[in-house]
Amino acid sequence: MAQHAEAQEAPTETRYQRGLAQLEAISGPHGAAVVRSLDDIAPDLGRYIVEFAYGDVFSRDGLDVKTREIATVAALTAMGTAAPQLKVHMQAALRVGVTPAALIETIMQMIPYAGFPAALNAVAIARDVFATGHR
């Protein structure tokens, strides 16, 4: 049984390390700052983000990182309630090679599904991200 317990713990560490490497490669300092901001109040939430979102989902084969970031920006735009996360993912999208024009087109694509208010909010965030040069 002891070997089985060790085998179960090793993948968690690998999963965390894989997620952290993916987060840093995609988001640079911005994503890591989000995770660190949770250390004092909800460290498990930060760990879940690293392990699940980046260690399991973002590190999957099948889509390149640019496509994943465009999809994430689209989803967060459509939600209309996730401005801080949308900003981080717009910064990440720029960092991995998505152009500002492609981000605006992604937002425009969301209008029929999420409405003008969500698109207007996303464009305001994009304006801030583009103006501050976060990449």
HUCORCOR-V683958 format. One record per helix or strand of 2 or more residues. SS is the DSSP state (alpha for helix, beta for strand). FROM is the first residue (numbers start at 1). TO is the last residue. If there is no record, write none. Layout:
ss:from:to
SS:FROM:TO
SS:FROM:TO
This chain:
ss:from:to
alpha:2:27
alpha:29:36
alpha:43:58
alpha:65:79
alpha:83:95
alpha:100:114
alpha:116:132
